[in-house]
Amino acid sequence: MVTMDSDYIALSAQGTPHAGIAYAKPDSLSIGEWVQSLILIYDVLDSDDMNDHIEYL
């Protein structure tokens, strides 16, 4: 999941299982920075790495 909604961070902290979250604070990144960050995550991490993991952008 890709989100700017911190509620998902709170759910993860409560132990809710998830397939992975890419999170950035609202208005912290441009569209290009979002895309570059997501491409990097895709290139470096696989689904097992992202399982119950939060990647802060």
CHARMM-style PDB file with segment names, atoms N, HN, CA, C and O in Angstrom:
ATOM      1  N   MET     1       0.839  -1.156   0.000  1.00  0.00      PROA
ATOM      2  CA  MET     1       0.000   0.000   0.000  1.00  0.00      PROA
ATOM      3  C   MET     1       0.893   1.232   0.000  1.00  0.00      PROA
ATOM      4  O   MET     1       1.937   1.263   0.652  1.00  0.00      PROA
ATOM      5  N   VAL     2       0.470   2.230  -0.733  1.00  0.00      PROA
ATOM      6  HN  VAL     2      -0.378   2.205  -1.263  1.00  0.00      PROA
ATOM      7  CA  VAL     2       1.160   3.515  -0.781  1.00  0.00      PROA
ATOM      8  C   VAL     2       0.203   4.545  -0.206  1.00  0.00      PROA
ATOM      9  O   VAL     2      -0.922   4.676  -0.688  1.00  0.00      PROA
ATOM     10  N   THR     3       0.632   5.283   0.822  1.00  0.00      PROA
ATOM     11  HN  THR     3       1.546   5.176   1.213  1.00  0.00      PROA
ATOM     12  CA  THR     3      -0.306   6.169   1.502  1.00  0.00      PROA
ATOM     13  C   THR     3       0.373   7.358   2.149  1.00  0.00      PROA
ATOM     14  O   THR     3       1.578   7.354   2.402  1.00  0.00      PROA
ATOM     15  N   MET     4      -0.427   8.373   2.408  1.00  0.00      PROA
ATOM     16  HN  MET     4      -1.406   8.377   2.202  1.00  0.00      PROA
ATOM     17  CA  MET     4      -0.030   9.521   3.225  1.00  0.00      PROA
ATOM     18  C   MET     4      -0.894   9.574   4.481  1.00  0.00      PROA
ATOM     19  O   MET     4      -0.845  10.547   5.235  1.00  0.00      PROA
ATOM     20  N   ASP     5      -1.682   8.529   4.702  1.00  0.00      PROA
ATOM     21  HN  ASP     5      -1.721   7.739   4.090  1.00  0.00      PROA
ATOM     22  CA  ASP     5      -2.610   8.458   5.827  1.00  0.00      PROA
ATOM     23  C   ASP     5      -1.932   7.775   7.010  1.00  0.00      PROA
ATOM     24  O   ASP     5      -1.668   6.573   6.967  1.00  0.00      PROA
ATOM     25  N   SER     6      -1.654   8.528   8.053  1.00  0.00      PROA
ATOM     26  HN  SER     6      -1.869   9.504   8.088  1.00  0.00      PROA
ATOM     27  CA  SER     6      -0.942   7.981   9.213  1.00  0.00      PROA
ATOM     28  C   SER     6      -1.768   6.972  10.003  1.00  0.00      PROA
ATOM     29  O   SER     6      -1.225   6.286  10.869  1.00  0.00      PROA
ATOM     30  N   ASP     7      -3.056   6.865   9.729  1.00  0.00      PROA
ATOM     31  HN  ASP     7      -3.497   7.422   9.025  1.00  0.00      PROA
ATOM     32  CA  ASP     7      -3.878   5.857  10.402  1.00  0.00      PROA
ATOM     33  C   ASP     7      -3.357   4.451  10.124  1.00  0.00      PROA
ATOM     34  O   ASP     7      -3.456   3.572  10.981  1.00  0.00      PROA
ATOM     35  N   TYR     8      -2.803   4.234   8.933  1.00  0.00      PROA
ATOM     36  HN  TYR     8      -2.723   4.948   8.237  1.00  0.00      PROA
ATOM     37  CA  TYR     8      -2.262   2.916   8.606  1.00  0.00      PROA
ATOM     38  C   TYR     8      -1.003   2.612   9.415  1.00  0.00      PROA
ATOM     39  O   TYR     8      -0.724   1.453   9.722  1.00  0.00      PROA
ATOM     40  N   ILE     9      -0.256   3.634   9.755  1.00  0.00      PROA
ATOM     41  HN  ILE     9      -0.483   4.576   9.506  1.00  0.00      PROA
ATOM     42  CA  ILE     9       0.922   3.441  10.603  1.00  0.00      PROA
ATOM     43  C   ILE     9       0.469   3.017  12.001  1.00  0.00      PROA
ATOM     44  O   ILE     9       1.065   2.135  12.619  1.00  0.00      PROA
ATOM     45  N   ALA    10      -0.583   3.651  12.480  1.00  0.00      PROA
ATOM     46  HN  ALA    10      -1.068   4.367  11.978  1.00  0.00      PROA
ATOM     47  CA  ALA    10      -1.132   3.309  13.799  1.00  0.00      PROA
ATOM     48  C   ALA    10      -1.668   1.877  13.805  1.00  0.00      PROA
ATOM     49  O   ALA    10      -1.451   1.142  14.769  1.00  0.00      PROA
ATOM     50  N   LEU    11      -2.362   1.474  12.748  1.00  0.00      PROA
ATOM     51  HN  LEU    11      -2.539   2.071  11.965  1.00  0.00      PROA
ATOM     52  CA  LEU    11      -2.870   0.100  12.678  1.00  0.00      PROA
ATOM     53  C   LEU    11      -1.723  -0.904  12.683  1.00  0.00      PROA
ATOM     54  O   LEU    11      -1.809  -1.941  13.341  1.00  0.00      PROA
ATOM     55  N   SER    12      -0.674  -0.609  11.971  1.00  0.00      PROA
ATOM     56  HN  SER    12      -0.604   0.233  11.437  1.00  0.00      PROA
ATOM     57  CA  SER    12       0.492  -1.490  11.958  1.00  0.00      PROA
ATOM     58  C   SER    12       1.109  -1.585  13.352  1.00  0.00      PROA
ATOM     59  O   SER    12       1.495  -2.669  13.792  1.00  0.00      PROA
ATOM     60  N   ALA    13       1.201  -0.460  14.040  1.00  0.00      PROA
ATOM     61  HN  ALA    13       0.888   0.420  13.684  1.00  0.00      PROA
ATOM     62  CA  ALA    13       1.769  -0.443  15.396  1.00  0.00      PROA
ATOM     63  C   ALA    13       0.927  -1.270  16.368  1.00  0.00      PROA
ATOM     64  O   ALA    13       1.439  -1.778  17.366  1.00  0.00      PROA
ATOM     65  N   GLN    14      -0.369  -1.399  16.069  1.00  0.00      PROA
ATOM     66  HN  GLN    14      -0.785  -0.986  15.259  1.00  0.00      PROA
ATOM     67  CA  GLN    14      -1.262  -2.205  16.917  1.00  0.00      PROA
ATOM     68  C   GLN    14      -1.183  -3.687  16.579  1.00  0.00      PROA
ATOM     69  O   GLN    14      -1.831  -4.511  17.223  1.00  0.00      PROA
ATOM     70  N   GLY    15      -0.391  -4.023  15.571  1.00  0.00      PROA
ATOM     71  HN  GLY    15       0.135  -3.353  15.047  1.00  0.00      PROA
ATOM     72  CA  GLY    15      -0.196  -5.426  15.228  1.00  0.00      PROA
ATOM     73  C   GLY    15      -1.057  -5.934  14.088  1.00  0.00      PROA
ATOM     74  O   GLY    15      -1.081  -7.137  13.827  1.00  0.00      PROA
ATOM     75  N   THR    16      -1.762  -5.048  13.406  1.00  0.00      PROA
ATOM     76  HN  THR    16      -1.742  -4.072  13.619  1.00  0.00      PROA
ATOM     77  CA  THR    16      -2.573  -5.471  12.272  1.00  0.00      PROA
ATOM     78  C   THR    16      -1.641  -5.928  11.142  1.00  0.00      PROA
ATOM     79  O   THR    16      -0.805  -5.152  10.679  1.00  0.00      PROA
ATOM     80  N   PRO    17      -1.780  -7.176  10.702  1.00  0.00      PROA
ATOM     81  CA  PRO    17      -0.893  -7.661   9.640  1.00  0.00      PROA
ATOM     82  C   PRO    17      -1.178  -6.961   8.311  1.00  0.00      PROA
ATOM     83  O   PRO    17      -2.318  -6.596   8.026  1.00  0.00      PROA
ATOM     84  N   HSD    18      -0.135  -6.779   7.502  1.00  0.00      PROA
ATOM     85  HN  HSD    18       0.792  -7.076   7.733  1.00  0.00      PROA
ATOM     86  CA  HSD    18      -0.291  -6.148   6.198  1.00  0.00      PROA
ATOM     87  C   HSD    18       0.820  -6.605   5.272  1.00  0.00      PROA
ATOM     88  O   HSD    18       1.823  -7.163   5.716  1.00  0.00      PROA
ATOM     89  N   ALA    19       0.634  -6.364   3.978  1.00  0.00      PROA
ATOM     90  HN  ALA    19      -0.180  -5.911   3.617  1.00  0.00      PROA
ATOM     91  CA  ALA    19       1.596  -6.801   2.968  1.00  0.00      PROA
ATOM     92  C   ALA    19       2.710  -5.787   2.756  1.00  0.00      PROA
ATOM     93  O   ALA    19       3.609  -6.022   1.948  1.00  0.00      PROA
ATOM     94  N   GLY    20       2.668  -4.670   3.460  1.00  0.00      PROA
ATOM     95  HN  GLY    20       1.938  -4.479   4.116  1.00  0.00      PROA
ATOM     96  CA  GLY    20       3.698  -3.643   3.338  1.00  0.00      PROA
ATOM     97  C   GLY    20       3.092  -2.287   3.084  1.00  0.00      PROA
ATOM     98  O   GLY    20       2.081  -2.164   2.392  1.00  0.00      PROA
ATOM     99  N   ILE    21       3.715  -1.266   3.646  1.00  0.00      PROA
ATOM    100  HN  ILE    21       4.536  -1.365   4.208  1.00  0.00      PROA
ATOM    101  CA  ILE    21       3.228   0.103   3.511  1.00  0.00      PROA
ATOM    102  C   ILE    21       4.390   0.993   3.108  1.00  0.00      PROA
ATOM    103  O   ILE    21       5.453   0.971   3.730  1.00  0.00      PROA
ATOM    104  N   ALA    22       4.175   1.776   2.063  1.00  0.00      PROA
ATOM    105  HN  ALA    22       3.312   1.794   1.558  1.00  0.00      PROA
ATOM    106  CA  ALA    22       5.100   2.855   1.708  1.00  0.00      PROA
ATOM    107  C   ALA    22       4.399   4.134   2.150  1.00  0.00      PROA
ATOM    108  O   ALA    22       3.320   4.462   1.656  1.00  0.00      PROA
ATOM    109  N   TYR    23       5.018   4.854   3.084  1.00  0.00      PROA
ATOM    110  HN  TYR    23       5.894   4.587   3.485  1.00  0.00      PROA
ATOM    111  CA  TYR    23       4.360   6.000   3.704  1.00  0.00      PROA
ATOM    112  C   TYR    23       5.217   7.258   3.577  1.00  0.00      PROA
ATOM    113  O   TYR    23       6.438   7.221   3.728  1.00  0.00      PROA
ATOM    114  N   ALA    24       4.550   8.356   3.298  1.00  0.00      PROA
ATOM    115  HN  ALA    24       3.558   8.386   3.175  1.00  0.00      PROA
ATOM    116  CA  ALA    24       5.192   9.678   3.335  1.00  0.00      PROA
ATOM    117  C   ALA    24       4.204  10.666   3.936  1.00  0.00      PROA
ATOM    118  O   ALA    24       2.993  10.530   3.765  1.00  0.00      PROA
ATOM    119  N   LYS    25       4.727  11.650   4.635  1.00  0.00      PROA
ATOM    120  HN  LYS    25       5.711  11.760   4.774  1.00  0.00      PROA
ATOM    121  CA  LYS    25       3.879  12.702   5.182  1.00  0.00      PROA
ATOM    122  C   LYS    25       3.256  13.496   4.033  1.00  0.00      PROA
ATOM    123  O   LYS    25       3.885  13.676   2.991  1.00  0.00      PROA
ATOM    124  N   PRO    26       2.025  13.970   4.219  1.00  0.00      PROA
ATOM    125  CA  PRO    26       1.382  14.759   3.166  1.00  0.00      PROA
ATOM    126  C   PRO    26       2.248  15.954   2.750  1.00  0.00      PROA
ATOM    127  O   PRO    26       2.854  16.625   3.586  1.00  0.00      PROA
ATOM    128  N   ASP    27       2.288  16.195   1.463  1.00  0.00      PROA
ATOM    129  HN  ASP    27       1.796  15.650   0.784  1.00  0.00      PROA
ATOM    130  CA  ASP    27       3.002  17.339   0.870  1.00  0.00      PROA
ATOM    131  C   ASP    27       4.509  17.313   1.110  1.00  0.00      PROA
ATOM    132  O   ASP    27       5.166  18.348   1.000  1.00  0.00      PROA
ATOM    133  N   SER    28       5.062  16.155   1.434  1.00  0.00      PROA
ATOM    134  HN  SER    28       4.529  15.314   1.524  1.00  0.00      PROA
ATOM    135  CA  SER    28       6.504  16.087   1.684  1.00  0.00      PROA
ATOM    136  C   SER    28       7.299  15.722   0.429  1.00  0.00      PROA
ATOM    137  O   SER    28       8.503  15.967   0.368  1.00  0.00      PROA
ATOM    138  N   LEU    29       6.639  15.142  -0.567  1.00  0.00      PROA
ATOM    139  HN  LEU    29       5.661  14.942  -0.518  1.00  0.00      PROA
ATOM    140  CA  LEU    29       7.322  14.700  -1.777  1.00  0.00      PROA
ATOM    141  C   LEU    29       6.564  15.175  -3.013  1.00  0.00      PROA
ATOM    142  O   LEU    29       5.341  15.314  -3.000  1.00  0.00      PROA
ATOM    143  N   SER    30       7.311  15.417  -4.066  1.00  0.00      PROA
ATOM    144  HN  SER    30       8.305  15.304  -4.077  1.00  0.00      PROA
ATOM    145  CA  SER    30       6.684  15.697  -5.357  1.00  0.00      PROA
ATOM    146  C   SER    30       6.249  14.372  -5.980  1.00  0.00      PROA
ATOM    147  O   SER    30       6.639  13.305  -5.506  1.00  0.00      PROA
ATOM    148  N   ILE    31       5.454  14.438  -7.025  1.00  0.00      PROA
ATOM    149  HN  ILE    31       5.137  15.305  -7.409  1.00  0.00      PROA
ATOM    150  CA  ILE    31       5.037  13.224  -7.731  1.00  0.00      PROA
ATOM    151  C   ILE    31       6.271  12.464  -8.233  1.00  0.00      PROA
ATOM    152  O   ILE    31       6.335  11.239  -8.122  1.00  0.00      PROA
ATOM    153  N   GLY    32       7.236  13.181  -8.777  1.00  0.00      PROA
ATOM    154  HN  GLY    32       7.184  14.176  -8.867  1.00  0.00      PROA
ATOM    155  CA  GLY    32       8.457  12.542  -9.271  1.00  0.00      PROA
ATOM    156  C   GLY    32       9.215  11.832  -8.160  1.00  0.00      PROA
ATOM    157  O   GLY    32       9.735  10.735  -8.365  1.00  0.00      PROA
ATOM    158  N   GLU    33       9.281  12.444  -6.994  1.00  0.00      PROA
ATOM    159  HN  GLU    33       8.859  13.335  -6.828  1.00  0.00      PROA
ATOM    160  CA  GLU    33       9.965  11.821  -5.851  1.00  0.00      PROA
ATOM    161  C   GLU    33       9.219  10.573  -5.391  1.00  0.00      PROA
ATOM    162  O   GLU    33       9.839   9.577  -5.017  1.00  0.00      PROA
ATOM    163  N   TRP    34       7.880  10.629  -5.420  1.00  0.00      PROA
ATOM    164  HN  TRP    34       7.377  11.438  -5.724  1.00  0.00      PROA
ATOM    165  CA  TRP    34       7.077   9.441  -5.091  1.00  0.00      PROA
ATOM    166  C   TRP    34       7.445   8.307  -6.038  1.00  0.00      PROA
ATOM    167  O   TRP    34       7.749   7.194  -5.609  1.00  0.00      PROA
ATOM    168  N   VAL    35       7.412   8.609  -7.333  1.00  0.00      PROA
ATOM    169  HN  VAL    35       7.165   9.514  -7.681  1.00  0.00      PROA
ATOM    170  CA  VAL    35       7.672   7.584  -8.342  1.00  0.00      PROA
ATOM    171  C   VAL    35       9.081   7.018  -8.181  1.00  0.00      PROA
ATOM    172  O   VAL    35       9.258   5.799  -8.194  1.00  0.00      PROA
ATOM    173  N   GLN    36      10.084   7.878  -8.030  1.00  0.00      PROA
ATOM    174  HN  GLN    36       9.941   8.868  -8.019  1.00  0.00      PROA
ATOM    175  CA  GLN    36      11.467   7.405  -7.862  1.00  0.00      PROA
ATOM    176  C   GLN    36      11.597   6.528  -6.625  1.00  0.00      PROA
ATOM    177  O   GLN    36      12.276   5.502  -6.661  1.00  0.00      PROA
ATOM    178  N   SER    37      10.956   6.922  -5.535  1.00  0.00      PROA
ATOM    179  HN  SER    37      10.405   7.755  -5.506  1.00  0.00      PROA
ATOM    180  CA  SER    37      11.023   6.142  -4.293  1.00  0.00      PROA
ATOM    181  C   SER    37      10.371   4.778  -4.455  1.00  0.00      PROA
ATOM    182  O   SER    37      10.898   3.773  -3.978  1.00  0.00      PROA
ATOM    183  N   LEU    38       9.238   4.742  -5.121  1.00  0.00      PROA
ATOM    184  HN  LEU    38       8.810   5.559  -5.508  1.00  0.00      PROA
ATOM    185  CA  LEU    38       8.540   3.470  -5.313  1.00  0.00      PROA
ATOM    186  C   LEU    38       9.302   2.551  -6.258  1.00  0.00      PROA
ATOM    187  O   LEU    38       9.313   1.336  -6.061  1.00  0.00      PROA
ATOM    188  N   ILE    39       9.934   3.109  -7.271  1.00  0.00      PROA
ATOM    189  HN  ILE    39       9.925   4.096  -7.431  1.00  0.00      PROA
ATOM    190  CA  ILE    39      10.766   2.295  -8.162  1.00  0.00      PROA
ATOM    191  C   ILE    39      11.933   1.699  -7.386  1.00  0.00      PROA
ATOM    192  O   ILE    39      12.268   0.530  -7.578  1.00  0.00      PROA
ATOM    193  N   LEU    40      12.552   2.479  -6.519  1.00  0.00      PROA
ATOM    194  HN  LEU    40      12.281   3.429  -6.363  1.00  0.00      PROA
ATOM    195  CA  LEU    40      13.660   1.980  -5.705  1.00  0.00      PROA
ATOM    196  C   LEU    40      13.187   0.846  -4.793  1.00  0.00      PROA
ATOM    197  O   LEU    40      13.854  -0.183  -4.686  1.00  0.00      PROA
ATOM    198  N   ILE    41      12.057   1.030  -4.145  1.00  0.00      PROA
ATOM    199  HN  ILE    41      11.516   1.866  -4.231  1.00  0.00      PROA
ATOM    200  CA  ILE    41      11.513  -0.029  -3.284  1.00  0.00      PROA
ATOM    201  C   ILE    41      11.284  -1.293  -4.106  1.00  0.00      PROA
ATOM    202  O   ILE    41      11.642  -2.389  -3.675  1.00  0.00      PROA
ATOM    203  N   TYR    42      10.691  -1.145  -5.285  1.00  0.00      PROA
ATOM    204  HN  TYR    42      10.400  -0.254  -5.635  1.00  0.00      PROA
ATOM    205  CA  TYR    42      10.429  -2.285  -6.155  1.00  0.00      PROA
ATOM    206  C   TYR    42      11.723  -2.998  -6.550  1.00  0.00      PROA
ATOM    207  O   TYR    42      11.770  -4.227  -6.601  1.00  0.00      PROA
ATOM    208  N   ASP    43      12.755  -2.232  -6.825  1.00  0.00      PROA
ATOM    209  HN  ASP    43      12.716  -1.234  -6.784  1.00  0.00      PROA
ATOM    210  CA  ASP    43      14.030  -2.808  -7.252  1.00  0.00      PROA
ATOM    211  C   ASP    43      14.790  -3.498  -6.125  1.00  0.00      PROA
ATOM    212  O   ASP    43      15.542  -4.439  -6.374  1.00  0.00      PROA
ATOM    213  N   VAL    44      14.602  -3.039  -4.884  1.00  0.00      PROA
ATOM    214  HN  VAL    44      13.990  -2.274  -4.682  1.00  0.00      PROA
ATOM    215  CA  VAL    44      15.433  -3.513  -3.778  1.00  0.00      PROA
ATOM    216  C   VAL    44      14.721  -4.528  -2.876  1.00  0.00      PROA
ATOM    217  O   VAL    44      15.357  -5.453  -2.370  1.00  0.00      PROA
ATOM    218  N   LEU    45      13.439  -4.371  -2.674  1.00  0.00      PROA
ATOM    219  HN  LEU    45      12.922  -3.620  -3.084  1.00  0.00      PROA
ATOM    220  CA  LEU    45      12.717  -5.217  -1.727  1.00  0.00      PROA
ATOM    221  C   LEU    45      11.743  -6.135  -2.449  1.00  0.00      PROA
ATOM    222  O   LEU    45      11.117  -5.738  -3.432  1.00  0.00      PROA
ATOM    223  N   ASP    46      11.617  -7.363  -1.957  1.00  0.00      PROA
ATOM    224  HN  ASP    46      12.125  -7.685  -1.158  1.00  0.00      PROA
ATOM    225  CA  ASP    46      10.604  -8.255  -2.525  1.00  0.00      PROA
ATOM    226  C   ASP    46       9.425  -8.362  -1.561  1.00  0.00      PROA
ATOM    227  O   ASP    46       9.429  -7.738  -0.499  1.00  0.00      PROA
ATOM    228  N   SER    47       8.435  -9.139  -1.924  1.00  0.00      PROA
ATOM    229  HN  SER    47       8.432  -9.646  -2.786  1.00  0.00      PROA
ATOM    230  CA  SER    47       7.219  -9.215  -1.112  1.00  0.00      PROA
ATOM    231  C   SER    47       7.492  -9.737   0.295  1.00  0.00      PROA
ATOM    232  O   SER    47       6.844  -9.306   1.248  1.00  0.00      PROA
ATOM    233  N   ASP    48       8.436 -10.653   0.434  1.00  0.00      PROA
ATOM    234  HN  ASP    48       8.962 -11.004  -0.341  1.00  0.00      PROA
ATOM    235  CA  ASP    48       8.781 -11.142   1.775  1.00  0.00      PROA
ATOM    236  C   ASP    48       9.401 -10.046   2.628  1.00  0.00      PROA
ATOM    237  O   ASP    48       9.134  -9.965   3.827  1.00  0.00      PROA
ATOM    238  N   ASP    49      10.232  -9.197   2.014  1.00  0.00      PROA
ATOM    239  HN  ASP    49      10.449  -9.263   1.040  1.00  0.00      PROA
ATOM    240  CA  ASP    49      10.844  -8.085   2.741  1.00  0.00      PROA
ATOM    241  C   ASP    49       9.790  -7.078   3.211  1.00  0.00      PROA
ATOM    242  O   ASP    49       9.918  -6.494   4.288  1.00  0.00      PROA
ATOM    243  N   MET    50       8.757  -6.881   2.402  1.00  0.00      PROA
ATOM    244  HN  MET    50       8.654  -7.355   1.528  1.00  0.00      PROA
ATOM    245  CA  MET    50       7.748  -5.869   2.711  1.00  0.00      PROA
ATOM    246  C   MET    50       6.667  -6.365   3.659  1.00  0.00      PROA
ATOM    247  O   MET    50       5.926  -5.558   4.220  1.00  0.00      PROA
ATOM    248  N   ASN    51       6.564  -7.674   3.849  1.00  0.00      PROA
ATOM    249  HN  ASN    51       7.166  -8.330   3.393  1.00  0.00      PROA
ATOM    250  CA  ASN    51       5.521  -8.220   4.713  1.00  0.00      PROA
ATOM    251  C   ASN    51       5.611  -7.618   6.118  1.00  0.00      PROA
ATOM    252  O   ASN    51       6.622  -7.769   6.804  1.00  0.00      PROA
ATOM    253  N   ASP    52       4.542  -6.936   6.534  1.00  0.00      PROA
ATOM    254  HN  ASP    52       3.721  -6.814   5.977  1.00  0.00      PROA
ATOM    255  CA  ASP    52       4.463  -6.244   7.843  1.00  0.00      PROA
ATOM    256  C   ASP    52       5.555  -5.206   8.041  1.00  0.00      PROA
ATOM    257  O   ASP    52       5.961  -4.932   9.170  1.00  0.00      PROA
ATOM    258  N   HSD    53       6.028  -4.631   6.950  1.00  0.00      PROA
ATOM    259  HN  HSD    53       5.698  -4.854   6.033  1.00  0.00      PROA
ATOM    260  CA  HSD    53       7.102  -3.627   6.979  1.00  0.00      PROA
ATOM    261  C   HSD    53       6.556  -2.274   6.523  1.00  0.00      PROA
ATOM    262  O   HSD    53       5.707  -2.206   5.635  1.00  0.00      PROA
ATOM    263  N   ILE    54       7.043  -1.214   7.131  1.00  0.00      PROA
ATOM    264  HN  ILE    54       7.733  -1.269   7.853  1.00  0.00      PROA
ATOM    265  CA  ILE    54       6.717   0.139   6.705  1.00  0.00      PROA
ATOM    266  C   ILE    54       7.973   0.762   6.138  1.00  0.00      PROA
ATOM    267  O   ILE    54       9.011   0.791   6.799  1.00  0.00      PROA
ATOM    268  N   GLU    55       7.883   1.255   4.929  1.00  0.00      PROA
ATOM    269  HN  GLU    55       7.039   1.231   4.392  1.00  0.00      PROA
ATOM    270  CA  GLU    55       8.995   1.953   4.298  1.00  0.00      PROA
ATOM    271  C   GLU    55       8.642   3.438   4.292  1.00  0.00      PROA
ATOM    272  O   GLU    55       7.719   3.863   3.597  1.00  0.00      PROA
ATOM    273  N   TYR    56       9.378   4.217   5.067  1.00  0.00      PROA
ATOM    274  HN  TYR    56      10.128   3.872   5.632  1.00  0.00      PROA
ATOM    275  CA  TYR    56       9.141   5.668   5.159  1.00  0.00      PROA
ATOM    276  C   TYR    56       9.852   6.371   4.021  1.00  0.00      PROA
ATOM    277  O   TYR    56      11.048   6.170   3.806  1.00  0.00      PROA
ATOM    278  N   LEU    57       9.118   7.192   3.294  1.00  0.00      PROA
ATOM    279  HN  LEU    57       8.147   7.355   3.469  1.00  0.00      PROA
ATOM    280  CA  LEU    57       9.680   7.888   2.154  1.00  0.00      PROA
ATOM    281  C   LEU    57       9.985   9.334   2.512  1.00  0.00      PROA
ATOM    282  OT1 LEU    57      10.470  10.089   1.670  1.00  0.00      PROA
TER     283      LEU     57
END
